[in-house]
Amino acid sequence: MVSGNDVLQLIPESLRHRKAALAAVEIVVSLIVILLIATYGGSATVKPGGPPGEKYELKYTYPLKSAKGGYYNQTGGVLQLDSLAFSANLARSVEVAMAVAIITALVAILRIILYVCTGESPRSQIIPPVELGVTAVMSVLLFVAASIFLWQVTTTLSSNLDDKLADVKQMCIINTATACTTDKSGVGALDAAGVFILFSGVLWTVNIWYAYRNTYLHKPYYVSQAEAGEGPGAREIPTATSEGSPWGAARSSGTFSAPSSRRAWRPSTSSAMSTGGLYAASGSDGGEGGGGGGGSSVELMTSMKADEV
């Protein structure tokens, strides 16, 4: 039976970390935005009251530059064609949102390719700062694009349609002498696309932290990487066995051994006399213990008396 660990092993090591996972989610979110905007379609109609009869209908799709339609009889035959040009700002905001979604997906794909080739902590000194800058720019771009897009969809689109439908409804009432009703499609799909763009901006904002950790601005990270011998801050630290070091050569050859006792060296009588009995007062251990210090003092004093005789 296949376990979860077996499935995880099929995923490259570089794709199991947070940055790669965020990039994968960003690709999915961008594709959802592209799908919602590209497939959106709406309509607005004006119908006279009473028995089914003529109607006025406009239909609009991406990129929401205009709505086209006209007057139709009860069998769907065209009586008169008409159109409505939407605000240029509305069409521009929709096109910008679509372009940002495409760019976001492409950049996320490039990031995943980068992680597969270099890992999440590349040793290059150029890649981490560039990644941080691109991530910050994408985050700001997504928030700006989402804000403008949602504002234009919820205000400009509705106002353009409402103004046109109000004029047609007034003519319908005059010509038919009956109550006329208006109807228009909702913009739920476009609103959802705007929310997903905002969500993508949040993901890129979170990714700023992970990109920042790979730069020299995050000193603790590079200290740990240098000590571990990884990352762009890594450097070769000489060891005790490096060539040119006699201590390292001795250790590597196995001929080096530390002194067996700290009291292996004793001052000569002449040196003790020249220091004025300093060693006799302090002992050769430098304060290793009361008993040890006393023994050294007795030895030195005995040697000095023998020399005097």
BELWOLIN-V661244 format. One record per helix or strand of 2 or more residues. SS is the DSSP state (2 for helix, 1 for strand). FROM is the first residue (numbers start at 1). LEN is the number of residues. If there is no record, write none. Layout:
{{SS FROM LEN} {SS FROM LEN}}
This chain:
{{2 4 6} {2 13 3} {2 18 21} {1 41 8} {1 55 7} {1 66 7} {1 78 8} {2 88 31} {2 127 50} {1 180 5} {2 188 25} {2 219 10} {2 246 8} {2 269 6} {2 278 5} {2 290 19}}
